[in-house]
Amino acid sequence: MQFEHKRVTRWVAGTSLLASTAIIISLLRLRIPYPLLPFLSFDLAEIPSVLALLVLDFKSASTVALIHWLTLNLGRPFHAIIGPLMKLIAVISMLIGFRLVLSRSREVTKNKIVAMTMLGSLTRVGIMSLVTFLIYYVLFPETYLPTSEKILKNIFGLEVGSEITIALIIVVLTAFFNLLHVPLSLIPASSVYFVYKKIFR
């Protein structure tokens, strides 16, 4: 009973701390611009969710991502509803890939980090490519396609007349963004995790 109480207390404290860290990172605007699409940026606030998975479990990681998502919907200095929702789906899809690697054993090794990078990239890029296409071409084309057309013209000098072509180009550029974001989130989190393990082993 006492052990279970300590475990729950540790889980709640760790999840709360990491969720707070994600919120602070967002408040400090610790992001790296993605030059190919100016409305995207590499968000360091994803790192606490990944660290929660490594140190605690998938439920904790998802909770951190969910709390971060709720905060992003509060307004300035945050974003409109679609942006935070896309962020939440991206993080959860990536965490699912990571979890699949850790499903047989919770022990995190360097080989598993490589496997997590590969599978996390597969799940995140696959799911986000589908979601991006649905939002840009199926659900809200009148909102997103005109802006995307201007971006493709201004940044790449592309004159694209077909709506489906515009949507597919955005999907490809977004997929590359999500591919790069996986190691950017996993490598710092795993580095902190290995330090944590050395201290508390």
Backbone bond lengths (Angstrom), bond angles and torsions (degrees), N, CA, C in turn:
res aa  C-N    CA-C-N  psi(-1)  N-CA   C-N-CA  omega(-1)  CA-C   N-CA-C  phi
1 M - - - 1.460 - - 1.532 111.24 -
2 Q 1.340 115.07 -45.59 1.460 119.30 179.97 1.525 110.83 -65.23
3 F 1.333 116.44 -40.30 1.465 120.24 178.11 1.524 110.95 -62.00
4 E 1.346 116.15 -42.08 1.462 120.61 179.86 1.520 110.73 -63.74
5 H 1.328 116.26 -39.71 1.465 120.80 178.65 1.531 110.70 -63.28
6 K 1.327 116.16 -43.19 1.466 119.96 178.26 1.520 111.07 -63.63
7 R 1.335 116.63 -38.72 1.455 121.19 -179.26 1.532 110.93 -64.72
8 V 1.334 115.89 -44.18 1.468 120.66 179.44 1.525 110.57 -65.68
9 T 1.337 115.46 -42.57 1.466 119.95 179.04 1.525 110.70 -61.61
10 R 1.319 116.37 -42.57 1.467 121.14 178.58 1.523 110.65 -63.51
11 W 1.328 115.99 -40.69 1.466 120.49 -179.60 1.523 111.23 -64.19
12 V 1.312 116.12 -47.53 1.469 120.77 -178.78 1.525 110.86 -64.74
13 A 1.321 116.37 -44.35 1.461 120.22 -179.15 1.530 111.20 -64.87
14 G 1.332 115.78 -45.10 1.465 119.60 -179.56 1.512 112.35 -65.09
15 T 1.326 116.80 -43.48 1.458 120.59 179.54 1.521 111.21 -64.41
16 S 1.320 116.62 -42.92 1.467 120.95 179.17 1.520 111.53 -63.02
17 L 1.331 115.88 -43.35 1.457 120.69 -179.85 1.530 111.08 -62.69
18 L 1.318 116.82 -45.04 1.461 120.46 -177.65 1.533 111.62 -71.30
19 A 1.330 117.59 -35.77 1.466 120.39 175.54 1.530 110.29 -64.39
20 S 1.325 116.38 -41.10 1.465 120.42 177.46 1.524 110.95 -63.76
21 T 1.323 115.88 -38.51 1.463 120.09 178.46 1.523 111.05 -63.30
22 A 1.338 116.90 -41.82 1.462 120.75 178.18 1.529 110.94 -61.70
23 I 1.319 116.73 -41.53 1.467 120.84 179.24 1.520 111.19 -64.81
24 I 1.328 116.50 -42.61 1.469 120.68 179.36 1.523 110.87 -63.52
25 I 1.323 116.81 -41.61 1.467 120.41 178.16 1.524 110.30 -60.19
26 S 1.338 116.92 -40.50 1.459 120.24 178.24 1.526 111.37 -66.70
27 L 1.324 116.22 -41.49 1.464 119.97 178.59 1.524 111.21 -62.25
28 L 1.327 116.11 -35.80 1.469 120.68 179.48 1.529 112.47 -80.83
29 R 1.351 115.68 -4.30 1.469 121.90 179.85 1.531 111.58 55.97
30 L 1.316 116.02 46.21 1.459 120.88 178.38 1.529 109.14 -82.76
31 R 1.325 114.41 82.28 1.455 121.70 -177.26 1.521 109.29 -134.22
32 I 1.325 115.19 155.16 1.458 121.92 177.86 1.527 108.06 -115.20
33 P 1.323 118.83 120.76 1.473 120.80 -177.22 1.529 111.94 -60.50
34 Y 1.320 115.27 145.04 1.458 122.69 173.89 1.525 106.59 -101.35
35 P 1.315 118.18 104.77 1.474 121.30 -169.67 1.525 114.75 -63.72
36 L 1.328 118.22 -23.14 1.463 119.92 -176.92 1.528 112.09 -75.95
37 L 1.328 116.71 -28.99 1.468 121.57 177.01 1.524 107.68 -137.74
38 P 1.322 118.52 107.61 1.472 121.39 -172.40 1.521 114.86 -64.96
39 F 1.333 118.51 -16.98 1.460 119.81 179.74 1.530 111.98 -86.05
40 L 1.337 117.49 -0.85 1.459 121.74 177.15 1.522 110.44 -111.96
41 S 1.318 115.72 149.19 1.466 120.40 174.70 1.526 108.54 -150.29
42 F 1.320 115.41 149.30 1.464 121.23 177.15 1.529 108.20 -75.35
43 D 1.310 116.22 118.90 1.462 122.60 -170.32 1.532 110.60 -102.18
44 L 1.315 116.01 114.08 1.463 120.24 179.62 1.523 112.33 -70.01
45 A 1.336 117.03 -10.46 1.462 120.22 178.72 1.524 112.25 -71.17
46 E 1.331 118.14 -7.30 1.465 120.54 174.77 1.527 112.04 -75.69
47 I 1.306 116.45 -24.08 1.466 120.86 -174.94 1.532 112.58 -58.16
48 P 1.350 119.99 -44.21 1.469 119.26 179.07 1.531 113.63 -58.79
49 S 1.334 117.98 -34.43 1.467 119.67 178.39 1.521 110.93 -65.52
50 V 1.328 116.09 -42.22 1.464 120.11 179.14 1.523 109.93 -66.62
51 L 1.313 117.12 -40.45 1.467 120.99 178.89 1.529 110.36 -63.66
52 A 1.325 117.05 -36.97 1.466 120.70 177.32 1.522 110.97 -62.24
53 L 1.321 116.78 -37.79 1.467 120.01 177.06 1.520 111.06 -65.13
54 L 1.314 117.24 -43.32 1.462 121.53 -176.62 1.526 111.67 -70.16
55 V 1.315 117.14 -41.94 1.460 121.26 -175.66 1.525 111.74 -84.64
56 L 1.342 117.04 -39.24 1.465 120.96 -175.34 1.525 110.78 -112.36
57 D 1.332 117.90 -94.24 1.463 119.50 -179.25 1.529 110.12 -163.75
58 F 1.319 115.65 179.75 1.468 121.24 -177.92 1.525 111.41 -64.62
59 K 1.319 116.51 -36.95 1.466 120.07 179.30 1.518 110.93 -61.89
60 S 1.327 116.86 -42.40 1.459 121.14 177.62 1.523 110.95 -64.28
61 A 1.332 116.77 -45.06 1.462 121.33 -179.97 1.521 110.90 -60.58
62 S 1.336 116.62 -43.02 1.466 120.85 179.31 1.526 111.18 -66.44
63 T 1.340 115.71 -37.31 1.467 120.02 178.50 1.519 111.16 -64.55
64 V 1.323 116.74 -42.57 1.465 121.06 177.23 1.531 110.29 -60.59
65 A 1.327 116.10 -45.66 1.468 120.40 179.47 1.523 111.03 -63.38
66 L 1.330 117.12 -39.07 1.463 121.29 -179.24 1.526 111.23 -67.99
67 I 1.325 117.66 -43.34 1.469 121.27 177.96 1.524 110.00 -63.13
68 H 1.320 116.24 -41.21 1.465 120.43 177.46 1.520 110.23 -62.02
69 W 1.330 116.94 -42.51 1.463 121.38 178.75 1.529 111.61 -61.66
70 L 1.330 116.78 -44.34 1.460 120.75 178.67 1.525 110.86 -60.06
71 T 1.317 116.49 -40.23 1.460 120.94 179.95 1.517 111.40 -66.65
72 L 1.324 117.03 -38.41 1.464 121.03 -179.07 1.525 112.69 -63.60
73 N 1.326 116.74 -19.81 1.465 120.37 -179.18 1.530 112.91 -89.45
74 L 1.316 117.42 4.08 1.462 120.23 -176.34 1.527 113.08 -81.80
75 G 1.323 117.55 -7.35 1.460 119.62 180.00 1.507 112.02 107.63
76 R 1.309 116.53 -157.36 1.458 120.99 -176.15 1.518 110.77 -53.28
77 P 1.370 117.92 140.56 1.473 126.38 0.96 1.521 112.57 -88.10
78 F 1.321 116.84 31.98 1.451 120.12 -175.91 1.527 111.16 -98.35
79 H 1.307 118.66 -154.53 1.450 121.90 -165.12 1.523 112.14 -126.73
80 A 1.324 115.74 -179.23 1.457 121.46 175.59 1.530 109.71 -72.18
81 I 1.321 115.83 172.03 1.468 121.01 -172.15 1.527 112.56 -61.42
82 I 1.338 118.71 -42.17 1.463 121.50 -174.99 1.530 111.21 -62.25
83 G 1.324 117.38 -42.01 1.464 121.12 -179.16 1.519 113.10 -57.86
84 P 1.347 118.02 -53.89 1.465 119.78 177.10 1.518 113.77 -60.49
85 L 1.339 116.73 -35.82 1.463 119.53 179.44 1.527 110.69 -65.78
86 M 1.326 116.60 -42.31 1.466 120.98 176.72 1.524 109.97 -61.79
87 K 1.325 116.19 -40.20 1.463 120.64 177.62 1.519 111.05 -61.31
88 L 1.335 116.75 -45.68 1.459 120.74 -179.61 1.528 111.15 -61.62
89 I 1.323 117.13 -45.11 1.465 120.72 179.79 1.525 110.44 -63.24
90 A 1.333 116.85 -40.52 1.468 120.80 179.82 1.526 110.99 -61.81
91 V 1.324 116.38 -46.41 1.465 120.45 -177.49 1.525 110.92 -67.71
92 I 1.329 117.29 -46.04 1.461 120.47 -178.44 1.524 110.85 -63.49
93 S 1.334 117.29 -41.84 1.473 120.14 179.10 1.522 111.11 -63.06
94 M 1.331 117.00 -38.14 1.454 121.29 177.20 1.527 110.91 -66.86
95 L 1.335 116.38 -42.84 1.462 121.00 179.64 1.525 111.39 -63.40
96 I 1.333 116.91 -34.25 1.461 120.47 177.74 1.530 110.20 -61.81
97 G 1.335 116.16 -43.43 1.459 120.23 176.95 1.515 112.08 -61.62
98 F 1.329 116.16 -42.94 1.466 120.70 177.95 1.529 110.74 -62.25
99 R 1.325 115.08 -43.22 1.468 119.65 -176.77 1.527 111.40 -63.27
100 L 1.317 116.53 -36.85 1.462 119.86 179.40 1.526 111.29 -59.92
101 V 1.327 116.40 -36.32 1.467 120.48 178.64 1.519 110.37 -69.45
102 L 1.344 116.36 -35.56 1.474 120.98 -176.40 1.524 112.92 -91.07
103 S 1.324 117.58 4.46 1.468 120.32 -173.71 1.524 113.05 -65.47
104 R 1.325 117.74 -34.51 1.462 120.56 -178.45 1.519 112.64 -83.69
105 S 1.315 115.42 -33.10 1.460 119.94 -179.49 1.524 109.34 -149.25
106 R 1.338 116.47 135.37 1.452 121.44 -179.47 1.526 111.94 -79.84
107 E 1.311 117.50 -10.27 1.459 120.44 -178.50 1.529 109.71 -67.04
108 V 1.320 115.75 126.03 1.463 121.48 -179.06 1.522 109.17 -98.89
109 T 1.321 116.51 122.73 1.465 122.38 177.89 1.526 108.75 -123.63
110 K 1.322 115.51 171.59 1.462 119.42 179.09 1.531 110.99 -65.06
111 N 1.319 116.91 -36.31 1.465 119.93 176.77 1.527 111.06 -64.23
112 K 1.324 115.67 -38.06 1.455 118.58 178.02 1.526 111.64 -68.99
113 I 1.312 117.24 -32.16 1.463 120.18 176.80 1.522 109.89 -61.54
114 V 1.329 116.15 -40.74 1.469 120.09 177.24 1.527 110.22 -63.59
115 A 1.330 116.13 -45.36 1.461 120.71 179.51 1.533 111.08 -64.40
116 M 1.321 116.66 -39.17 1.460 120.75 177.74 1.519 111.46 -64.10
117 T 1.324 116.26 -38.94 1.464 120.24 177.66 1.518 110.57 -61.38
118 M 1.311 116.49 -43.91 1.465 120.78 -178.34 1.524 112.08 -68.20
119 L 1.342 116.51 -49.45 1.459 119.05 -176.39 1.532 111.14 -73.66
120 G 1.328 116.47 -36.43 1.460 119.93 176.28 1.517 111.70 -63.10
121 S 1.331 116.31 -37.53 1.465 120.86 176.65 1.521 110.58 -65.41
122 L 1.324 116.07 -41.29 1.466 120.65 -178.92 1.529 111.33 -63.05
123 T 1.330 116.78 -47.87 1.463 119.58 -178.06 1.532 111.24 -69.92
124 R 1.315 117.14 -40.77 1.470 119.63 -178.27 1.522 111.50 -68.93
125 V 1.308 117.09 -48.64 1.467 120.16 -178.80 1.525 110.51 -64.70
126 G 1.331 116.95 -42.12 1.456 120.08 -178.87 1.516 112.51 -62.94
127 I 1.327 116.45 -51.09 1.463 120.52 -177.74 1.525 111.23 -67.90
128 M 1.331 116.88 -42.78 1.461 119.70 -177.13 1.525 112.24 -70.72
129 S 1.310 117.62 -29.48 1.471 119.98 176.27 1.527 109.58 -65.32
130 L 1.327 116.69 -42.62 1.458 121.03 178.40 1.532 110.71 -64.97
131 V 1.332 116.50 -46.52 1.462 120.97 -179.00 1.528 110.86 -62.91
132 T 1.333 116.56 -42.99 1.466 120.80 179.63 1.518 111.06 -60.89
133 F 1.329 116.75 -44.73 1.460 120.16 -179.90 1.532 110.63 -63.01
134 L 1.325 117.27 -42.41 1.458 120.87 -179.60 1.529 111.26 -62.65
135 I 1.328 116.65 -42.85 1.456 120.35 -177.98 1.529 111.29 -69.69
136 Y 1.337 116.84 -42.67 1.459 120.47 -174.32 1.527 113.71 -80.05
137 Y 1.323 116.62 -32.89 1.462 118.14 -172.87 1.529 113.69 -111.05
138 V 1.340 116.75 -29.26 1.463 119.55 -174.38 1.533 112.33 -102.68
139 L 1.322 117.76 -49.47 1.465 120.91 -171.66 1.529 114.22 -87.88
140 F 1.335 117.06 -48.89 1.470 120.10 -174.39 1.532 112.56 -131.49
141 P 1.320 119.06 51.20 1.472 120.02 -177.90 1.528 113.00 -63.09
142 E 1.339 117.03 -35.69 1.464 120.36 -178.35 1.519 111.92 -67.75
143 T 1.320 116.80 -22.21 1.465 121.38 179.76 1.519 112.22 -88.44
144 Y 1.336 117.20 -44.31 1.457 120.68 -169.76 1.532 115.29 -99.52
145 L 1.312 118.36 -29.83 1.468 119.42 -176.06 1.529 113.40 -67.47
146 P 1.349 120.46 -42.03 1.468 119.03 178.31 1.534 112.99 -59.86
147 T 1.342 115.73 -42.29 1.474 119.83 178.18 1.523 110.68 -64.88
148 S 1.333 115.92 -41.92 1.466 120.56 179.55 1.529 111.12 -63.47
149 E 1.323 116.21 -39.00 1.471 120.34 179.13 1.527 110.89 -62.43
150 K 1.344 116.25 -40.74 1.468 120.29 177.93 1.525 111.19 -65.52
151 I 1.328 116.48 -40.14 1.468 120.46 179.80 1.524 110.54 -63.78
152 L 1.323 117.02 -45.59 1.462 120.88 -179.92 1.524 111.08 -62.19
153 K 1.329 116.16 -34.81 1.468 119.94 179.24 1.526 110.99 -73.70
154 N 1.334 117.15 -45.22 1.463 121.07 -175.20 1.532 112.96 -72.23
155 I 1.345 117.01 -38.69 1.467 120.49 -175.51 1.520 112.03 -89.36
156 F 1.322 116.52 -42.66 1.467 120.19 -173.96 1.520 113.58 -107.74
157 G 1.321 116.55 -8.22 1.459 119.47 -177.88 1.511 113.35 69.95
158 L 1.332 117.10 25.34 1.458 121.56 -177.35 1.522 111.08 -92.98
159 E 1.317 115.86 130.25 1.456 121.87 173.03 1.528 107.17 -102.60
160 V 1.321 116.25 100.60 1.462 120.92 -175.79 1.521 109.16 -112.82
161 G 1.332 116.53 120.80 1.449 119.96 -178.49 1.509 113.95 -94.52
162 S 1.328 117.01 -27.52 1.453 121.60 -175.84 1.527 111.40 -83.96
163 E 1.326 116.34 129.70 1.460 120.30 179.85 1.524 111.97 -64.78
164 I 1.328 117.09 -39.84 1.459 120.56 -179.79 1.523 110.67 -65.11
165 T 1.342 116.83 -35.45 1.469 120.37 178.20 1.517 110.91 -67.50
166 I 1.327 116.34 -42.49 1.464 120.41 177.43 1.527 109.90 -59.11
167 A 1.322 115.54 -47.42 1.459 120.12 -178.44 1.530 111.35 -61.40
168 L 1.321 116.60 -42.64 1.469 120.36 -178.18 1.528 111.55 -67.81
169 I 1.333 116.65 -37.51 1.472 119.53 177.41 1.530 109.82 -63.57
170 I 1.321 116.89 -43.54 1.463 121.15 178.18 1.527 110.52 -62.46
171 V 1.333 116.84 -39.33 1.465 121.06 177.86 1.523 110.66 -60.84
172 V 1.335 116.80 -44.19 1.466 121.20 -179.40 1.530 110.58 -64.63
173 L 1.332 116.79 -46.16 1.469 120.66 -179.17 1.526 110.94 -65.51
174 T 1.322 116.61 -36.49 1.465 120.93 177.71 1.527 111.01 -70.81
175 A 1.325 116.33 -36.31 1.469 120.16 177.91 1.523 110.68 -62.55
176 F 1.330 116.94 -41.32 1.467 121.04 177.89 1.523 110.27 -63.97
177 F 1.334 116.39 -39.26 1.460 121.31 176.56 1.537 110.73 -59.79
178 N 1.324 116.09 -47.98 1.470 120.18 -179.24 1.520 112.05 -66.65
179 L 1.328 116.52 -34.05 1.463 120.74 176.85 1.524 111.01 -62.15
180 L 1.318 116.42 -42.95 1.463 120.85 179.76 1.532 111.79 -71.56
181 H 1.330 115.96 -29.80 1.463 119.55 -174.61 1.527 112.62 -70.37
182 V 1.330 117.66 -26.43 1.467 120.38 -177.57 1.531 111.93 -61.77
183 P 1.347 119.71 -56.49 1.471 117.84 177.52 1.522 112.94 -65.25
184 L 1.329 117.30 -29.42 1.460 119.68 178.54 1.526 111.37 -64.49
185 S 1.337 116.74 -30.28 1.461 120.69 177.68 1.530 112.17 -88.27
186 L 1.331 116.21 -36.71 1.464 120.43 -173.41 1.525 113.16 -79.52
187 I 1.314 118.27 -43.38 1.469 120.77 -174.66 1.529 112.55 -61.84
188 P 1.353 119.93 -49.45 1.474 118.56 176.45 1.525 112.60 -62.06
189 A 1.343 116.86 -40.29 1.466 119.94 -179.71 1.521 111.27 -63.82
190 S 1.329 117.20 -43.02 1.463 120.15 -179.76 1.524 111.21 -68.15
191 S 1.327 117.46 -33.07 1.466 120.68 177.21 1.525 110.64 -63.77
192 V 1.329 115.87 -44.33 1.464 120.24 176.93 1.524 110.05 -64.73
193 Y 1.321 116.60 -39.43 1.471 121.01 -179.51 1.528 111.32 -61.31
194 F 1.325 117.87 -44.96 1.462 120.86 -178.71 1.528 111.37 -65.38
195 V 1.326 116.76 -35.14 1.469 120.29 175.05 1.530 109.47 -66.30
196 Y 1.322 115.88 -43.31 1.472 121.60 177.99 1.524 110.94 -58.40
197 K 1.327 117.67 -43.67 1.449 121.92 -179.53 1.529 111.68 -64.48
198 K 1.313 116.97 -37.65 1.465 119.64 179.45 1.525 111.31 -66.73
199 I 1.330 115.56 -36.23 1.467 119.55 -177.39 1.520 111.64 -75.32
200 F 1.343 116.98 -39.78 1.456 120.85 -171.48 1.528 113.95 -108.03
201 R 1.308 117.69 10.48 1.472 118.66 179.41 1.523 111.10 -70.06
